Amino acid sequence: MILSFHPLFEADKNISCADRELNASDLEAVKRARAVILQQGCNKFIYDMARYNCPNVFPDYDAKFKYPGKIGQAKMFQEFGVLHPKTEIFLSVESFFDNYSELNEQTFDYPFVFKFDWGGEGDNVYLAKSIKELRKYLDKAVIYEKTGQKGFLIQEYIPCRNRTLRVVVINRKIITYWRVLKNKREFCSNLSKGAVVDFDSDPDLQEMAAFSVRSFCKRTKINLAGIDILFSSDAEIKEPLFLEINYFFGRKGLGGSEKYYELLIPEIKAWINNL
């Protein structure tokens, strides 16, 4: 039996868990299932329940929950040895000042990137261009910490001609497109920040990034994500740098939700057939 918690994927048995907690009947259904299909935005509780009671779960979110947040992703990139911008991780403002007693002592020259541990699609990511701006972001971090939200990282700034490459992974399918920022006053080249989609430029770089992402996903078992890649515009030899993983990614670059589900449903079926 194939069990689906996804409202748009019809299986042998379908369960809706919207606006309610899972119960014993749901758990029994999971235990009887040969495979479980979950929603893209499922939480850790639902994923763990499925993962621990069924041998086959789509999507595979082991990496998402083992390496949570931007800090977790930075650790994962380091652990798996993939190329990425140089990064330093801080679990609190106090830990930052344990390493750097003065604001002009940090490793990276200005400008550098300041990222809070949470947020996606360019949220909570800033370009620190001066000590004054760094102090502003640290002050913001202090305020967040009072609410229980902790952790940030600083990262070298990679010049990239105001564009990043989004590599969408949907099981076997890989889709790549540039997100190009037209407004030079903005920093993050996300579609939500005004970037535009470019499918055609530098196909060789797109192919290189797709190859790296496919290899990375084979090792991490990630099979549903939008992975952001940078290419330094200053480097003579172009190499894809892993920037971020979005497990719940925007669909505008794919043509909208309807087009996304046209891609997703056949890939879920292919995943099931390959079990």
Buried (B, 14 or more C-beta within 10 A) or exposed (E): EBBBBBEEBEBEBBBEBEEEEBEEEBEEBBEEBEBBBBBBEBEEEBBBBBBEBBEBBBBBBBBBBEBBBBBBBBBBBEEBEBEBBEBBBBEBBEBBBEEBEEBEEBEBEBBBBBBBBBEBBBEBBBBBEEEEBBEBBBEBBEEBBEEEBBBBBBBBBBEBBBBBBBBBBBBEEBBBBBBBBEEEEBBBBBBEBBBEBBEEEBEEBBEBBBEBBEEBBEEBEBBBBBBBBBBBEEEEEBBBBBBBBBBBBBBBBBEEEEEBBEBBBBBBBEBBEEE
